[in-house]
C-alpha cells in the first residue's frame, strides 16, 4: 500500500512539473514587430536598452510599432544622433500611452534614435528572402502547395494565447499554420475593444508571434480574450495566393491553470490517496 501511494505521488508531481514548464513556441521573426520605450529612458542610464527590444528583425514589407509606455514624450526617428534623421521615418512627439507605426520597410538595416533623448538608440533589420525562398518563389505554386491546399483545415491553424492576463498587461499570441510561406490576418478583442488587428502577415515557416495592446480589464471566464486568425493563402508577398483563402479559426483565453493551482491539486489528490490508504488499513481485520 505504501509503494502505491509513493508511486502515485511521483506521477502527480511529474504532471505538475510538466504543466509548470510547458514552453511556448516563437517564430524566428515575424513580419511586424513592437518596440517599447523603457520606463525611465528620458534620463541617461538606460543604455543600451532604452528601446525594448533595441534591435528587431522583420521581413521585407514589414512594419515596426513604437509604443510609449514611459512617463515622458519620445520620438522614433530613423537615423543616428551623429548624422541626424535619415528621412525613412519620423514619428514626431509620441505622447505617453500613444504609439507610432513605421511605413512598410524595404530590405536593409535602419538605425534609429529619439530626437528628444539622443542616448536612446536602436536598430531595425529587414531581411531579404534566402536563396531557398527565392527558389521556392520560382516554383509553380500549384506544385508548392498542392498537398497543403487539399488538406488545410481550421484545425491546422493553431492559436496559442498566454492566459490569466490582468488589466494593464499585454498578451502574447502565437500562431502556427500547417505549411510554408503562409499569409494571414489576426484580430483579438477583449472587453468590447480591439486589442490587436494586423493584416497581411507573412511567415516563411508558418509561425508568427504577436502582442496585444494593454488590457483595460482582467481576462476572466466572463470576459475572455477572443482571437480570430484568417488564412489568406500560400505564396510570397506580392504574388498570387493559393489555398483555402478566407479559412478562419478562433481561440478564447480564460484564466490560466497556473503552477500554484496545479500544486494545490496535487496536494489534494495525494491527501485523498493517503486518507483512502489509511481507511483501507483500518478496515483490515487484525489477525
C-alpha positions in Angstrom: 0.0 0.0 0.0 2.8 2.4 0.8 4.5 1.6 -2.5 1.3 2.5 -4.5 0.9 5.8 -2.5 4.5 6.9 -3.2 4.2 5.9 -6.8 1.0 8.0 -7.2 2.7 10.9 -5.6 5.7 10.7 -8.1 3.3 10.6 -11.1 1.3 13.5 -9.9 4.4 15.7 -9.2 5.6 14.9 -12.7 2.3 16.0 -14.1 2.5 19.3 -12.2 6.1 19.9 -13.3 5.0 19.4 -16.9 2.2 21.9 -16.6 4.5 24.4 -15.0 7.3 24.1 -17.5 5.5 23.8 -20.8 7.4 26.0 -23.3 5.9 28.5 -25.7 6.7 28.4 -29.4 8.0 31.5 -31.0 8.8 32.2 -34.6 12.3 33.1 -35.7 11.0 36.6 -36.6 7.6 38.0 -37.6 6.6 40.2 -40.4 5.9 43.0 -37.9 7.4 43.9 -34.5 6.6 46.0 -31.4 9.2 48.1 -29.6 8.5 49.9 -26.3 10.2 52.9 -24.7 11.9 51.7 -21.5 10.5 53.2 -18.3 12.8 56.0 -17.1 14.5 56.2 -20.5 14.0 60.0 -20.5 17.2 60.2 -18.4 20.6 58.7 -19.2 21.5 55.3 -17.8 19.1 53.0 -19.8 21.7 52.4 -22.5 21.8 50.1 -24.5 18.3 49.0 -23.8 16.4 52.4 -23.9 14.2 50.8 -26.5 12.8 47.3 -25.7 14.0 45.4 -27.6 16.7 47.7 -29.0 17.2 45.5 -32.1 14.4 43.8 -34.0 14.3 41.7 -37.2 11.3 41.7 -39.5 10.6 40.6 -43.1 10.6 42.7 -46.2 7.5 44.9 -46.3 7.0 44.6 -42.5 6.4 47.5 -40.1 7.5 48.3 -36.5 5.1 49.8 -33.9 6.8 52.0 -31.3 4.7 52.2 -28.1 5.4 54.8 -25.5 4.9 53.2 -22.1 7.3 55.7 -20.4 6.3 58.8 -18.4 7.7 61.3 -20.9 7.2 62.0 -24.6 9.6 60.5 -27.1 10.2 60.2 -30.8 11.3 57.3 -33.0 13.4 58.8 -35.8 15.3 56.8 -38.4 18.9 57.9 -38.4 21.6 58.5 -35.8 22.3 61.2 -33.2 25.6 61.9 -35.1 24.2 62.2 -38.6 20.7 63.2 -37.9 17.4 61.9 -39.4 17.7 59.8 -42.5 14.1 60.6 -43.6 12.9 56.9 -43.7 10.5 57.7 -40.8 10.0 60.2 -38.1 7.2 59.8 -35.5 7.4 63.4 -34.2 6.5 63.5 -30.5 4.7 60.3 -29.3 2.9 61.2 -26.1 2.6 58.9 -23.1 0.4 55.9 -23.8 0.4 56.5 -27.6 2.2 54.7 -30.4 3.6 55.2 -33.9 4.0 52.7 -36.7 6.7 52.9 -39.4 5.8 52.6 -43.1 6.4 49.3 -44.8 10.2 48.8 -44.9 12.5 47.5 -47.6 15.4 45.2 -47.0 18.3 46.7 -45.1 19.4 48.0 -41.7 17.8 51.1 -40.2 19.4 52.7 -37.1 17.0 55.0 -35.2 17.0 57.2 -32.1 14.9 59.6 -30.0 15.5 63.2 -31.1 14.5 64.4 -27.6 16.7 62.0 -25.8 19.6 61.1 -28.2 21.1 58.5 -25.9 18.2 56.3 -26.9 19.2 54.3 -30.0 18.1 51.1 -31.7 18.2 49.1 -34.9 15.6 47.6 -37.2 16.9 44.8 -39.5 14.7 44.0 -42.5 15.8 40.7 -44.1 15.7 39.7 -47.7 14.4 36.2 -48.6 17.0 33.5 -48.6 18.1 31.8 -51.8 16.0 28.8 -50.9 13.0 31.1 -50.5 13.6 32.6 -54.0 13.9 29.1 -55.5 10.5 28.3 -53.9 9.1 31.5 -55.3 10.1 30.5 -58.8 8.4 27.1 -58.4 4.9 26.5 -59.8 2.6 27.5 -56.9 0.3 24.6 -57.7 3.2 22.2 -57.0 4.5 24.1 -54.0 1.2 24.0 -52.1 -0.9 21.3 -53.7 -1.0 18.9 -50.8 -1.4 21.8 -48.3 -4.3 23.2 -50.3 -6.0 19.8 -50.3 -5.6 19.2 -46.6 -5.6 22.5 -44.8 -8.5 22.9 -42.4 -9.3 25.2 -39.5 -7.7 22.6 -37.2 -4.4 23.3 -39.0 -4.5 26.9 -37.7 -3.2 26.7 -34.1 -3.6 29.7 -31.8 -1.7 29.9 -28.5 -2.7 32.7 -26.1 -1.0 33.4 -22.8 -3.8 33.1 -20.2 -4.5 34.9 -17.0 -3.6 38.4 -18.0 -4.6 41.3 -15.7 -5.7 44.8 -16.5 -2.8 46.9 -17.9 -0.9 43.9 -19.2 -0.2 42.9 -22.8 -0.8 39.4 -24.0 1.5 37.3 -26.3 -0.3 35.4 -29.1 1.4 32.8 -31.2 0.1 31.5 -34.5 1.1 28.3 -36.2 -0.3 27.3 -39.7 0.5 24.0 -41.3 2.6 24.9 -44.3 5.3 27.3 -45.5 5.0 30.8 -46.9 1.6 31.4 -45.3 -0.3 34.7 -45.2 -2.9 35.6 -42.6 -4.7 38.3 -40.7 -5.2 38.3 -36.9 -7.7 40.1 -34.8 -8.0 40.0 -31.0 -10.8 41.6 -28.9 -11.4 41.9 -25.2 -13.8 43.8 -23.0 -15.5 45.1 -26.2 -12.3 46.6 -27.5 -9.9 45.6 -30.4 -6.6 44.9 -28.8 -4.8 43.5 -31.9 -5.5 44.0 -35.6 -2.8 43.0 -38.0 -3.3 42.2 -41.7 -1.0 40.9 -44.4 1.2 38.9 -42.1 3.6 36.6 -44.0 5.6 33.8 -42.4 8.2 31.6 -44.1 7.8 28.8 -41.6 4.1 29.0 -40.9 4.7 30.5 -37.4 4.2 34.1 -36.1 4.2 35.9 -32.8 2.1 38.9 -31.9 1.5 41.2 -28.9 -1.8 42.9 -28.0 -2.2 46.3 -26.6 -2.6 46.6 -22.8 -5.9 45.1 -21.5 -8.4 47.5 -20.0 -9.7 44.8 -17.6 -8.7 41.4 -16.2 -9.2 38.4 -18.5 -11.7 36.1 -17.0 -14.3 33.4 -17.8 -16.9 36.1 -18.2 -14.5 38.4 -20.0 -12.2 36.3 -22.2 -9.8 37.3 -24.9 -11.2 36.3 -28.3 -8.7 35.7 -31.2 -9.6 35.1 -34.8 -7.0 34.2 -37.5 -8.0 34.3 -41.1 -5.9 32.4 -43.6 -5.0 34.5 -46.7 -3.3 31.9 -48.8 0.1 30.3 -49.6 2.6 32.3 -51.5 5.2 35.1 -51.5 4.2 38.7 -50.8 3.0 40.4 -54.0 2.3 37.1 -55.8 -1.0 35.4 -56.4 -2.0 33.3 -53.4 -3.2 29.7 -53.4 -5.2 27.6 -50.9 -8.5 28.0 -49.0 -8.3 31.8 -48.7 -10.7 33.0 -46.0 -10.4 29.9 -43.8 -10.6 31.0 -40.2 -10.0 29.6 -36.7 -10.8 31.2 -33.3 -9.4 30.8 -29.8 -10.6 32.1 -26.4 -8.2 32.8 -23.5 -9.5 32.4 -19.9 -7.7 32.5 -16.6 -4.8 30.0 -16.6 -4.5 26.8 -14.6 -1.2 28.0 -13.2 1.6 26.4 -11.2 0.1 27.1 -7.8 -3.2 25.7 -8.8 -1.5 22.6 -10.1 0.4 22.1 -6.9 -2.8 22.6 -4.8 -4.5 19.9 -6.9 -1.5 17.5 -6.4 -1.6 18.0 -2.7 -5.4 17.5 -2.6 -5.2 14.3 -4.6 -2.3 12.9 -2.6 -4.2 13.6 0.6 -7.2 11.7 -0.8 -4.9 8.8 -1.6 -3.3 8.8 1.8 -6.6 9.0 3.6 -8.0 6.2 1.4 -5.0 4.1 2.1 -5.3 4.6 5.9 -9.0 3.9 5.8 -8.5 0.6 4.0 -5.8 -0.4 6.5 -8.1 0.4 9.4 -10.8 -1.8 7.9 -8.5 -4.7 7.6 -9.2 -7.2 10.4 -6.4 -7.9 12.8 -5.2 -11.5 12.8 
